[in-house]
């Protein structure tokens, strides 16, 4: 797991605006998994962001030997009934899909962090005046604290194999901290998801596809 840890740390330390894996769960009954045809779903009302996100994951999956399709090529609306979702799932199976990779934001949290040693006051203050001087800027100086937003997101991989029970293969919880760039956030998020899936052997490594392409070229 050392490689996975390094990847996550790098994403976390690039800036204050970071994307971090918080928790990862893998179905204990599944050792390895190699998706054949994947539907990539990003649940958001922002169609432009959804398209970019789904395309990024689609490209990453295709580089690892899986056929992948953006959900926007299948359906446009996010709100469906249970019957419509069942029909969608059956249509996916009939069209050769065996996997769904589903991402969504499940919560938003606003945070305030106060600076510890504002203006270098001595921690040994003993008087009311010293105490008040130290903390009065909580109200009068916006530089005393920083505010940021954390988006709690979740990505799940589901098997919709026709000869097996529908089942959850993997679920990851990812925090997006104070995002500023949509493109950077999408790239970081997708890279973390793919890194985890590779480490858990739930997608083929990119190197295997490259070796196969090299072999095909050599044969020709």
N, C-alpha and C positions, 0 to 999 in steps of 0.2 A: 504493500500500500504506500510505499515511500514516494513513488512517482506521483500518485494522486494527491498526496499531502502537499508536495512541492507545487503542483499546479494550482491548488486552491490558495496556498499562501501567496503566490505571485499575484494572483488576481486581487487578493485582499490588500496587498501592500502598494499597488500601483498608485493609488490616490485615496483621498477621503471618500470619493465616490467609488464604491466598490460593489462587487457581486460575489457573494459568499455562500458556499454550501454549508447548511446548518445541520442537516440530518439526511441520512440515506438508508433506505430499507430495500432488501432484496428477498424475494420469495425463497424460503429455505429449501423448497422442493425442486428448485431449478438450479442446476449447476452452471450450464452454459445455454445461450440462446442466440440463434442467428436469424434475424428477421429477413423475410423474403420481400414483402411489399408492405410499406408503412404509410399510414395516413398521418400527417403531421397537423396537429390542431393547436392553434394559439387562441384562447378565448379572450377577446377584447373587442370593444366597439370601435377602436381606432384601426380602420381597415389598412391604412398605409403601414402602420407598425406591425400589424398582423401579417401582411404580405412579406415584409422584410424578414420577420422572425421565422415564419414557416419556410421561406426560401433558403435561409441560412441553414436551418436544421436539415432540410431536404438535401442540400448540396453536401453537407457533412456525411449524411447517411449514404448517399450515392457513392461518395469516395471510399466507402467501406463495403461496397458490394451489394447494398440493398436498393431496391427500387423504392422511391419515395414520392409522395404526391402531397401537394399543399391542399388543405381542406377547402380553400377558396376555389379550387378547381372542381369541388364536389358540391358544396353548398355555401350560400352567402350569409344566411341568418344564424345567429347564435341561439336563439330561443326556439326550442322544439318540444313537442309533446313526447311522452314516453313511447307512444305508438310510432311516431315519426322517427325517433331514435332507433327503435327496434327495426324498422324498415331500412333505415340507413345502414345499420350493422349487417343485415342480411344482404343488402346490395353490395356492401364492401366484400363480404365473403364470396359472393357470386362473381365478383370481379378480381378475385385472386389476392385480396388483402389478408394478411395474417396478424398485423400489428397496428395498434394505434398509439401514438405518442402525444399525450394531451397535457398542455401547459396552461396555467391560469394564475392570476393573482388572487390570493385567498384572504388578504388583510392588509391594512395600511396603518402605520404607527408613526406619530410625530414625536420626536425626541428633542430634549434640551439638555445640553452639556455645559456645565459651569467650569470656568478655568480655575485650576487649583491654587496657583500662586500669583494671583493678579497683582501687578505692579510690584512684586517682590516683597510684600509685607513679611515681617518676621513672624514665624509660627508661634513664637513665645509671648505674643501680646497678652497683657493681663488686664487692661483697662477697658471700660465701656467705650471710650472714645476711639481706641484702636480697633476694637471689634466692629464698631459702626462704620468707621472709615474703610475697613476692609471690604465690607459687604454692601455698602450703600449703592454701589454701582450695579447691583442686580437690577435696580429700578431705573437708574439714570444713564447707564452706559451700555449700549447694545453690544459693544465689543467684549463685555464681560462674559457673555455666553454665546453659544452657537446653536442654531436650530437646524434640524435635518429630518428628512422623512425616510422611513424604511418600508419598502414594499415586500411583503411576505408572499412568495410565489411557490408554486408546487408543480412538478412535472411527473407524470405517471406513464408507465409503459404497460399496455394491456395486450394480451394475446386474444385474438378473435378467430383462432384456428377452428375450422369447421368440424374437425374430429375430436376436439378437446373442449372441456368446459371453459367458458369465458373466465379469465383469471388475471389478477394483477401480478405482473412480473417484477416491477420495480417502482419505487416512489422516492423522489428527492425533494427536500425542502430547501429553497434558496432565497436568501435575502438580498434585495437590491437596495443599496444605501444611497439616498440622495442623488438619483440619476440626473445627468445634465444632457448627455448625448444619447439619442435613441439608438443610433447605429452602434456606438461603443457598448452600450448596455446589452443590446441584442447579441453582439459578437461574444462578449464575455459570458453571458448566460448560456448561449449555445455551446461554447467551448467547454464550460464546466459540465454540462449535461453529457456531452460526448465523451469527455475524459472519464467520467464516472462509469458510463456504460461500457467503455472499453476495459477499464480496470476490473469491472465485475463480469467481464466476458459475456455481455449481453448484446454486443455488436461485434462484427469482425474488425480486427485492427486494420488501420489504413495501410500498413506495410504489406499485409497479405494481398490486398487488391493490387498494389503496385507490383508485387512479385508476379501475380497472375497475368497482368497486362504485359509485363516484360516477357514472360514465357510465351504468350500468344504472339507477340511480335517476333520472337525468335523462331517459332514454328513456321510462321508465314515466310 
